[in-house]
Amino acid sequence: MHSAFAILLSFCALALSTSAQAVTTITNRQDPLVQQLEARYRASLEVAARGDVEAYRRYRTAAPGRLSLPSNGDVLRMFSGMLPPLDTMEFVRVDSSGQLARALYRWRRADASRFTTIVFRLEQGEWKIYDLAVKGTGR
């Protein structure tokens, strides 16, 4: 129940942050926007695993959310090992509005209700990662 409430709050924050713009919800993983966002996230994981800080910065927004940018390659490689790969999670939906999109994934674990939210912002014509959060509780 706690996870559902957190997700509801997250959706409300998206709706409020986009003011008068309508929020579009996409539940089809084959949708072009979902494919584009997932490709950006995967590419960011690849450069992070190599420890390429400069390349990783190109996948992040100019003003990161709660995630600070790792300062060196060793820290970035360690950080990349903590980020969840998309193929380990079940796609739930993308909520988008204008220049903001929030992708929601459910972890495939029987012992927990966990969700990963990846927030993207459109900057200079490219989707960039703004924030990432893992929320949930064990059963």
N, C-alpha and C positions, 0 to 999 in steps of 0.2 A: 504494500500500500504506500509506503514511504517513497518508493521509486516512481509510482504513478503520480504522486503529488509533485515530486521534483520535476518530472517531465512536463506536467501541466504548467508549473511555474515557468519553466524554460520556454514553453510555447507562448505563454502570456508576455514574457519579456520580449520575445521576437515581435509579437504583434504590436506592443507599445513602442518598440524602438523603430518601427517602420512607419509610424504616424499614420498618415492617410492612405498609404499604399496597401493594397489587398495582399493577403498572405495566400500563396498557392501551396497546396500539399500534394506531393508526388509520392505514390506508393509503388510505382513500377521501377524496378532497378534498371531496366533497359532504357529508361527515359534519357534523352541526350544530356540534360543538365546533371542527372545523377552520374552518368558515365564520365562526364567532364570533371566533376568534383572528385570522384573516386580516382581518376587518373592523376589528378594533381596530388592527392594525398599519397598514393603509391609512389609517385616520383619523389615526393619529399622524403619518404622513408628510405628510398634507395640512396639519395645523396647523403642523408643523415648517417646511414650505415657505413658509408665510406669516410665519414668524418669531414666532409667538405662544407665548412661553415658558410663560405660565400655563396655556394650554390643553394644551400638550405635557406639562406636569407631570402632568396628570390621566390620561395614558396610561402613565405610568411608575410603578413601585413606589416606596414610601416610601424604601426603602433600595436604590438602584440597584446593579447588579452592577459589572462593570468599566467600564461607560459612565457617565461623570459627566454631569449635566444641564448643557447649555449655559447660560451666564449671561445672554446677551442675544440679541435677535432676529437680529442679523447673524450671530452665531456659529451659531445654530440653523439659519438658512437654509443656511449653508455645510455644516453637519453633515448636513442633510437630503439634500443633493445627493450625499453619499457613501453613503447607505443604499440597499441594493438593493431596487427595486420587485419585488413578488411575481410580476408578469407576465413578468419576465425570467428566472425560475427555474422549475425543474420540482419540483413537490411530491414528497417522498419519503414522509414519515410524521410523525405526531405521537405522542409518547410522553407519557402523562399519568398522574398519580397524585394523587388528592386535590386539593391546592391548587397543584400545579406541573404545567406542560406545556412540552414542548420540541418545537418544530416544526423539521423538517429539510428543506432545499431543496438541489437540485443545480443548479449554474450550467449554462446551455446554451452551453458553449464547447467547441469541438473541441480547442483547444490546452491545456486545463487540466482537472484534476480538482479542482473547488472546491465547497465546501458552505457554506451559511449556516445557522446555528442561531439560532433566536429562542426565548428562554426567557421564559415568562409565569408570573406568580403570581396567584392569586386573592386579592384584597384587598377587603374590604367588599362582596363580591358581584360584583365586576368583575374581569375578566382585565386585568392590567397587564403591561407589558414590564419584565422584570427585567434581561435581558442579551441581547446580540446578538454573534455571533462569525462570522467568515469564516475558513475553514480549507481548506487544500489545497495542491497543488503543480502545477507545470507539467509537461507531458510531455517 
